[in-house]
Amino acid sequence: MNYRHAFHAGNFADVMKHALLVRIIAYLQRKETPLRVIDTHAGIGLYDLAGDESGRTGEWVDGIGRIDEALTPDAEVLLAPYRKVIADVRARHGETAYPGSPAIIREILRRQDRGVFVELHPADYKVLSDAFNEVTNLKVLHLDGWTALHALIPPKEKRGLVLIDPPYEKPNELERLGDELLAAVKKWPTGVYAGWYPIKALAPVDAVAARLHAECPRPGLRLELLVDDPRDATRLNGSGLFVINPPWSLREEAETLLPALAERLSRGAYGGYRCEAFGPSA
Ligand SMILES: C[S@@+](CC[C@H](N)C(=O)[O-])C[C@H]1O[C@@H](n2cnc3c(N)ncnc32)[C@H](O)[C@@H]1O
C-alpha cells in the first residue's frame, strides 16, 4: 500500500469528485429521513496543502488553487455547498487545510444521518479514527474497503450513498470497480453509488462503461472531466465518476458544473467533459 492521498489532495480530480459528492448528499438531504454515507476508501480526512507531501507535487495548485475566482454564475450556484464546506474547514483548521471525503461528509451530515469510513492503511486508519470515532454518528473501520462494502449494505436506514474511491495501485482496479458496483447493486438495488476512476486513456474506461450499460439493472451516469488530451496515456488526463441511481437532478447539474470546471482546470488547450447515461433508461 504505497498510495498516499496527501500527495494529491485538492488536485483537479478531488475538486470534481468532492463537488459532485456534495451535490449528491445535498439532494439526499432534501428528505428528513436518515441516510447513511459509506466511504470505502476514506484516507485521513484532512490535508495540509502547505505540508511536505502537497508541496512536493504541487497538484493542488492546478486544482483547488485555480478555483479561488468564481466560475460561471450557474456553476457557482451548484458549487456553493462545496465552497461552504471548504470555508468552514479552513475557518477551523487554517487557510491551507483541505478536506478529504470523510471531512466533507462529516461537515454536511445531519444529526439523524450516519457516516461509515473504511481505511486499510494502518497509519491512515489511526489518524481518521482518532479524529472521528468519538462522534456518535460516525464510525471508522480498519478493513479492506471492498470486503466492507458488501458487509455494510444494505444499511438499516435503507437510504444513502456509497463512495468508492480506490487508489488504483493494482492494474485491474478499474475492472474491479465495475464488478463490485454490479455486485453491490444486486445486494442493495436502491442505494446510490459513486465510483471514482482516473482517466489516462479512454479505452479501458469505455470497456467498463459498456459493461455497466449492458449489465447494470439500475440507471447510471458516467461523469467525466478531462483536463488534458487522453490520447497521451502516460499521464493523468481526467477524472471520472460512475454514479448508479443518481439523483434525478445530477445530470443537469453536471452539465453545468463540468464544462465550467473543464474550462478553468484544463492544463493546456484541451479541456472536456462527459455526462452520459447508462443502464436501463439510457
Ligand atoms: C484515493 S484515496 C482516498 C481519498 C478520499 N476518498 C478522499 O476523497 O479524500 C484511497 C485510500 O484508500 C486506501 N486504501 C488502499 N487500499 C485499500 C483497501 N483495500 N481498503 C480500504 N482502503 C484502502 C489508501 O490508503 C488511501 O487512503
The ligand as a MOL file (V3000), in Angstrom:
LIG
                    3D

  0  0  0     0  0            999 V3000
M  V30 BEGIN CTAB
M  V30 COUNTS 27 29 0 0 0
M  V30 BEGIN ATOM
M  V30 1 C -7.8340 7.9170 -3.2800 0
M  V30 2 S -7.5070 7.6890 -1.5970 0 CHG=1
M  V30 3 C -8.9900 8.1740 -0.8340 0
M  V30 4 C -9.3010 9.6180 -0.8750 0
M  V30 5 C -10.5750 10.0160 -0.1760 0
M  V30 6 N -11.7030 9.1810 -0.5790 0
M  V30 7 C -10.9050 11.4750 -0.4400 0
M  V30 8 O -11.6710 11.7700 -1.3870 0
M  V30 9 O -10.4180 12.3150 0.3130 0 CHG=-1
M  V30 10 C -7.5510 5.9570 -1.3970 0
M  V30 11 C -7.3810 5.4860 0.0280 0
M  V30 12 O -7.6600 4.0810 0.0670 0
M  V30 13 C -6.7870 3.4690 0.9940 0
M  V30 14 N -6.7910 2.0360 0.6400 0
M  V30 15 C -5.9750 1.3600 -0.2020 0
M  V30 16 N -6.3840 0.0790 -0.3250 0
M  V30 17 C -7.4870 -0.0350 0.4470 0
M  V30 18 C -8.3920 -1.0990 0.7130 0
M  V30 19 N -8.2210 -2.3020 0.1460 0
M  V30 20 N -9.4270 -0.8830 1.5430 0
M  V30 21 C -9.6140 0.3500 2.1180 0
M  V30 22 N -8.7950 1.3820 1.9060 0
M  V30 23 C -7.7530 1.2070 1.0780 0
M  V30 24 C -5.4930 4.1910 0.8350 0
M  V30 25 O -4.6930 4.0590 1.9940 0
M  V30 26 C -5.9780 5.6290 0.5880 0
M  V30 27 O -6.0480 6.3240 1.8120 0
M  V30 END ATOM
M  V30 BEGIN BOND
M  V30 1 1 1 2
M  V30 2 1 2 3
M  V30 3 1 2 10
M  V30 4 1 3 4
M  V30 5 1 4 5
M  V30 6 1 5 6
M  V30 7 1 5 7
M  V30 8 2 7 8
M  V30 9 1 7 9
M  V30 10 1 10 11
M  V30 11 1 11 12
M  V30 12 1 11 26
M  V30 13 1 12 13
M  V30 14 1 13 14
M  V30 15 1 13 24
M  V30 16 1 14 15
M  V30 17 1 14 23
M  V30 18 2 15 16
M  V30 19 1 16 17
M  V30 20 1 17 18
M  V30 21 2 17 23
M  V30 22 1 18 19
M  V30 23 2 18 20
M  V30 24 1 20 21
M  V30 25 2 21 22
M  V30 26 1 22 23
M  V30 27 1 24 25
M  V30 28 1 24 26
M  V30 29 1 26 27
M  V30 END BOND
M  V30 END CTAB
M  END
